């Protein structure tokens, strides 16, 4: 049931992009986002963007957003059996810009912390965001999950804080968490 919920969300994105004239999926993956899978995804993104003649700086921004997004999934995804292989990533071109959509199931007990961080980060202007990022770099404290809290800040910086997120509680254990990140091609 949980996997079907996530699969339906992924399928809805596929349908939306298939039916739109100004939207095109570059890469889409549902299920296991293991280290080997992530390496393959990153190579495919880089190759596809290079073959479309995208500027190197844009490729680097997309690449960084994808790396940080997938790292976020790896760190915060639920380890329960029902949540196994339910994460997804979709990278698309939409009205000339790129959109990175990632989703995973998170344990309910960590959702409020993630949500609070996202609300705080998305409320910042670009100048304040850079200042918080630099302060976080200088402090270098690792969280209980092993990160220094720089992932969301990096995503926000590389996307000019064009980041949307949503949480949908599925049951008493799990919440569906997704982020849509738009990266300007300019």
N, C-alpha and C positions, 0 to 999 in steps of 0.2 A: 504494500500500500504506500509506504513512504517513498520507495524508489519510483513507483508509478507517478506520484505527485511531482517529483523532480523531473522525470522524463516528460511529463505533460508540459511543464514550464519550458523545457528545452525545445520540445516540438512546436510550441506556440511561437517561439522566436524564429524557428526555421520557416514556418508557414508565413509569418509576417514579412520576412525578408524575401521569400520566394515570390510573393505576390506584389511586391513594390517595385516600381520602376527606378527609383532613386536610391535603392538599398541593395547591397550585394555582400553576401557572406564570403569572407576570405578564408576563414578556418573555423571549424566547429568540432568540439570534442565533448562527448558525454561519458562519464564513468571514471575509471581509475586515472588519476593524475599523478602517477608515480614519477620518480626522478627520470627514468628513461623516457616516459611519455612526455614529460615537460621538455626534455632536451629536443625531442622530435618536433614538438610544437614550435619551439623557439627557432629551430632551423627552417621549418616550413614558412613561418612568418617572414623571416629575413629574406629568404629566397623569393617568395611571392612579391614582397614589396620592392625588392631590387629589380625583379623582372618587369614590374609595372613602372619603373623609372622614378620611384619616389626618392626624394632627397635623403642623404645619409643622416642628417639631423633628425628628420621625422622618423626614420626607421629606428634610430637610437631611442627616441622618446617612447615610441610604441613598445619597443623591446623592453625598456625599463618598466613601463606600466604593466606589461604582461608578466614579467619576472616577479615584480612585487605583488601583483594580484594572486599569482599562483603560489607564492610563498605564504601569503595570507591564508589561502585555502589550506595549504599543507599544515600550517600551525594551528588554525582555529577550527578545522573540520572535526566533526564528531568521530570518535573511534568506535562507536557502537556498531554492532552487526547490521542493524537495520539501516544505518547511514552509509554503509560501505558502497563504494562505486556510484555515488549519487551526485558528485560534483560535476560542473561543466564550465566550459569557456567557449565563447563565441566572439570572433573578431570580424568586424564588418566595416564596409565603407558605406557611409551614409551622407548624402548631400555634400560630397567632397571631403568630409572629415572621416576620421576613424573612430570606431566605437568598440570598446572592450567590455564584454559582459561576462561576469563570473558569478558562480553561485555554488553554495555548499550548504550542508546541514551543520548547524552548530548546536552544542549542548545548551539547553535553556539557561543554565547557571552562569554562562559567560556572555550571554547576549547583551545584557544591560551595559556591561563594560565596553563592549565593541561599539554599541550604539552611542554611548556617551562620547567616546573618542571621535567617532565620525561626525557627530553633531558639532562638537567643539572645532574640529578641523575645517569642516565645510562653512563655518561661520566666519572664518578668517579671510581678510583680503590678502592679496599676493605678498605685500610687504610684511605683514604680520606672520604669514605662513613661513616665509623665508627666515624670519627671526626665530620662530619656534623650532624650525628645522635645525638651524645653526646651534641653538641652545641644546637641543637633543643630541646633536653630534658631539658637542663639547662635554656633555655629562656622561654619555656612553654607558648608562646603566642598563643592564639586561633585565628583561622582565622574567616572570616565572616560566613563560613559554619559550624563552631563549632569544627574544628579539629586543631591540632597543626602542621599539615604537616608531621607527622611522618609515616603515612600509607605507602606511596611509599618508604620511606627510609627503613622501616621495611621489606617490600617485597623484596627490593633490597638486603638487608643484608642476609635475610634467603635463598635467591636463589643464593647467590654469584654474584649478579648483572646480572643474566641470565634472562633478562626481555626484551621482545619485545612488541611494541605497534603500533597501526595503527589508523588513523582517516579517515573516509570517509564521506564527506559532503553529506547528503541525500537531503536536501531542504534548504530553506532560514531560517528555524528555528532549524533544528536538524542535528547532526553529529553522525554517528555510531563510537563508541570508543571501541576498544578491546585490551586486554593485554594477552600475552602468557608468562607464567612464568614457567621456568624449575627448578625443585628442584632435585639436585643430590641425589641419594640413598646412596652415599658414605659419 
